[in-house]
């Protein structure tokens, strides 16, 4: 894994969270995006070399909607940039990690993504990200 790519924070109200994080981080939201396949709306903030991603679910079946209903607003995942997501997924499988995706899928911010189950990653949901070229 190369670098910390972003930290994902779940919210039940993206419209209210954006100005809060703009003040907190002292930087504007540079991008908002809807990922229909995941039922989420996202907002991104650049913080040094890493980013903060706010996520709001907009469907009942969305993982973010379920997360917020169960745990409330807060830290959802940590994401790492990888050079070759397929190679990294295979390495993690061979090292005994449970992946939540069989294959990478299209995510927000022009990335291929895959998630590592929190039960096999010390209780933390880990996302692998590779820039789509």
C-alpha positions in Angstrom: 0.0 0.0 0.0 1.3 3.4 -0.9 -0.4 6.2 1.1 -3.3 7.1 3.2 -5.8 8.1 0.5 -8.8 9.3 2.6 -10.8 8.9 5.7 -14.5 8.2 5.2 -17.0 9.8 7.6 -20.6 8.8 7.6 -23.3 11.5 8.1 -27.1 11.6 8.0 -27.1 15.1 6.6 -24.5 15.9 4.0 -25.9 19.4 3.4 -25.3 20.3 7.1 -22.0 18.4 7.3 -20.3 20.2 4.4 -20.2 23.7 6.0 -19.2 22.2 9.3 -16.2 20.5 7.8 -15.3 23.5 5.7 -15.0 25.5 8.9 -13.3 22.7 10.8 -10.7 21.9 8.2 -10.5 25.5 7.0 -10.7 24.4 3.4 -13.6 24.3 0.9 -15.3 21.1 -0.3 -13.8 20.6 -3.7 -16.1 17.9 -5.1 -19.5 16.4 -4.5 -20.6 13.2 -6.2 -23.4 10.7 -6.2 -22.5 7.0 -6.5 -25.9 5.5 -7.4 -24.7 1.9 -7.4 -23.8 2.3 -3.6 -26.7 4.6 -2.8 -24.5 7.4 -1.4 -23.7 11.0 -1.9 -20.1 12.1 -1.2 -18.2 15.3 -0.5 -14.4 15.6 -0.6 -12.0 17.9 1.2 -8.2 17.9 0.6 -6.2 17.9 3.8 -2.5 17.8 3.0 -1.8 14.7 1.0 -4.9 12.9 2.2 -8.6 13.6 1.9 -11.7 13.5 4.0 -14.7 12.0 2.4 -18.2 12.6 3.8 -20.8 10.0 2.9 -24.6 10.2 3.2 -26.8 7.3 2.2 -29.8 8.0 0.1 -31.4 4.5 -0.1 -32.6 2.2 2.7 -30.2 -0.5 1.5 -27.1 1.6 1.4 -24.3 0.5 3.7 -24.0 4.1 4.9 -27.7 4.4 5.7 -27.4 1.2 7.7 -24.2 2.3 9.4 -25.7 5.6 10.5 -28.9 3.9 11.8 -26.8 1.5 13.9 -23.9 3.6 15.0 -24.7 7.2 14.3 -22.6 9.8 12.4 -18.9 9.2 12.6 -15.8 7.4 11.3 -16.7 4.8 8.7 -13.5 3.7 7.0 -9.9 4.4 6.2 -8.7 4.1 2.6 -5.3 3.4 1.2 -4.0 4.1 -2.3 -2.6 1.0 -4.1 -0.6 0.6 -7.3 -2.4 -2.5 -8.5 -5.7 -3.3 -6.7 -5.9 -6.8 -8.2 -2.4 -7.7 -6.9 -3.1 -6.2 -3.5 -6.4 -8.0 -3.2 -4.7 -11.3 -4.0 -1.9 -10.6 -1.5 -4.4 -9.9 1.3 -6.5 -13.0 0.5 -3.3 -15.1 0.7 -2.5 -13.5 4.0 -5.9 -14.5 5.4 -7.8 -11.2 5.1 -11.5 -11.4 4.3 -12.5 -9.1 1.4 -16.0 -7.8 1.0 -15.6 -7.7 -2.8 -14.7 -10.5 -5.1 -13.6 -7.9 -7.7 -12.9 -4.2 -7.5 -15.8 -1.9 -8.3 -16.2 1.7 -9.4 -16.2 4.0 -6.4 -16.2 7.8 -5.9 -13.5 10.2 -7.1 -12.6 8.1 -10.2 -11.3 5.1 -8.2 -11.6 1.3 -8.3 -12.3 0.2 -4.8 -12.4 -2.9 -2.6 -13.1 -3.3 1.1 -11.4 -5.4 3.7 -13.8 -6.8 6.4 -13.4 -5.1 9.8 -13.3 -8.6 11.5 -10.1 -9.4 9.7 -8.6 -5.9 10.0 -8.6 -5.3 13.8 -12.2 -3.9 13.8 -11.5 -1.2 11.1 -13.2 -1.1 7.7 -10.3 -0.7 5.2 -10.7 0.5 1.6 -8.2 -0.1 -1.1 -8.3 2.6 -3.9 -6.7 2.7 -7.3 -7.0 5.6 -9.7 -8.9 4.6 -12.8 -6.7 5.5 -15.8 
